Amino acid sequence: MSIRSVYFPHPPIENDLIRIGGEEHRHLSVARIETGERLEIFDGNGGVWTAVVEAIAKRETVARVEAFRRVEQDGLELILALAMIRAAAFELAIEKAVEVGVTRIAPFTAARSNVASGNRRERWTRILIEAAKQSKHYYLPSLDDVVSFDQALSIPAASKILFAERNGGQLKSALAGSPVLYLIGPEGGWTDRELNAARSAGFHAVSLGEAILKAETAAIVGASLIRYEMGK
């Protein structure tokens, strides 16, 4: 069993003790954490504390720090620009993309998006945190505000990829270095205007094969293939 992870952005440490409250304490309670059990407490910016649970109270878990280390980033900035799709599908996509290694989520509204973003930033942030904890990514991915398609095209990147169902080329030839920005469209697909605008903005249309993938599947597969081709 792997050591359990706790996200704590700025952990106050007094006499080598960290007091964990709020949402993370509730998660530990649900998981039936025990005294003597080891934890990894990470700040989302590469800092990781190894600690041992000393006490469990109603509103907090107290752990004693044993060691600290700083984890370096792997050097690949991978940005998923994802069109607004059904809430459950969108959440699955960002969860699994973060587990694979996406470092930034940039939601946008496409012409054929039929779902409004609503006020879901807090929920999305929680999903990113849980995905980072699950996959032992010690840098928390950033989450952009929802923007228009044209604004998504303007995100700076060395490699710009649009995964398309038709007329797409090979991924390897489209990669020119990091950051890598890849666009995933809505369930209804891209419009001709969007495809032309992306090409004009320097994007390479890339195919994921003959099968027609759901948007959430394409987001996950796309991240995996990019990391593979980039040697990650």
HELIX and SHEET records of a PDB file:
HELIX    1   1 GLY A   22  VAL A   30  1                                   9    
HELIX    2   2 ALA A   87  VAL A  100  1                                  14    
HELIX    3   3 ARG A  121  SER A  135  1                                  15    
HELIX    4   4 PHE A  149  LEU A  153  1                                   5    
HELIX    5   5 LYS A  172  ALA A  174  5                                   3    
HELIX    6   6 ASP A  192  SER A  200  1                                   9    
HELIX    7   7 ALA A  215  GLU A  229  1                                  15    
SHEET    1   A 6 ARG A   4  TYR A   7  0                                        
SHEET    2   A 6 ARG A  38  PHE A  42  1                                        
SHEET    3   A 6 GLY A  47  ILE A  56 -1                                        
SHEET    4   A 6 THR A  61  ARG A  70 -1                                        
SHEET    5   A 6 LEU A  17  ILE A  20 -1                                        
SHEET    6   A 6 ILE A  13  GLU A  14 -1                                        
SHEET    1   B 6 SER A 142  LEU A 143  0                                        
SHEET    2   B 6 ARG A 104  THR A 109  1                                        
SHEET    3   B 6 LEU A  78  ALA A  83  1                                        
SHEET    4   B 6 VAL A 180  ILE A 184  1                                        
SHEET    5   B 6 SER A 159  PHE A 163  1                                        
SHEET    6   B 6 HIS A 204  VAL A 206  1                                        
SHEET    1   C 3 SER A 142  LEU A 143  0                                        
SHEET    2   C 3 ARG A 104  THR A 109  1                                        
SHEET    3   C 3 VAL A 147  SER A 148  1                                        
END                                                                             
